[in-house]
Amino acid sequence: MGTRPDDLRALLESVAQQDGDPIEVVVVGNGAPVTGVPEGVRTVDLPENLGIPGGRNVGIEAFGPGGSDVDVLLFLDDDGLLPNTDTAELVRAAFTADDRLGIVSFRIADPETGLTQRRHVPRLRASDPMRSSRVTTFLGGANAVRTSVFAEVGQLPAEFFYAHEETDLAWRALDAGWSIDYRSDMVLFHPTMPPSRHAVYHRMVARNRVWLARRNLPAPLVPVYVGVWLLLTLARRPSSAALKAWLGGFKEGWRTPCGPRRPMKWRTVWRLTRLGRPPVI
């Protein structure tokens, strides 16, 4: 969004230093002009902020329809940094070794402490961030996606604007038979900070939870999933302002259109369960 020019330059430098073939880079200005990028970096300036998924979808299209000009797209937040020069080669090797691997989620670590927040490990058993595994979702600011996934199941849900758009894409990809890996050896440095720093956090997290369920889950699981998250939210005892915003988003999720409904197959529900995260939590 144009507010972190120094961080963006550092990120682009870390991408340019990757081993192997050079990486073609596109920077999307989500409601702000992109300035000060190195020569050879393409830019797209959007007149308004389309939200995280909307902006990333524009980036996908910059590589041809659905990203079809390339095999894999790497998504990195502008305040991140690749500390290792072999990350791109690890990505290439991972997709080459498994033709049904659709998405790779990187490990996010604080640049000063090296620690990974529990919420940045996309599985329920998150106590050991150094353990790589198959997972059921991924981290939006540090990942790689095979463009065949977009061709088969579509892009990120732009209407979500912020929160849970990754899980929506992940569930559709898993339902189509793709796999998702969390790889601890693919690292993005990113400063530790709470997601609640965003003013829209509580409302959109709640609204998009409901949309996620309405769009993707078999009908009997929709109230179970939403009910579990309602109870978890209450158990965490948020502040009165946060709870008010969350409940407002929860109601909005039921009252507003959520986009196309394509419930996953029951065998996908079982697959998610076997991977350790049944789609009720």
Secondary structure, DSSP 8 states (H G I E B T S, - for coil): --S-HHHHHHHHHHHHT-SSS----EEEEESS---S--TT-EEEEESS--HHHHHHHHHHHTTSGGGTTSSEEEEE-TT-B---TTHHHHHHHHHHH-TTEEEEEEEEE-TTT----GGGS-SS--S-TT--EE-S---TTEEEEEHHHHHHH----GGG-SSSHHHHHHHHHHHTT-EEEEEEEEEEE-----GGGSTTHHHHHHHHHHHHHHHHS-GGGHHHHHHHHHHHHHHT---HHHHHHHHHHHHHHHHS---------HHHHHHHHHTT--TT-
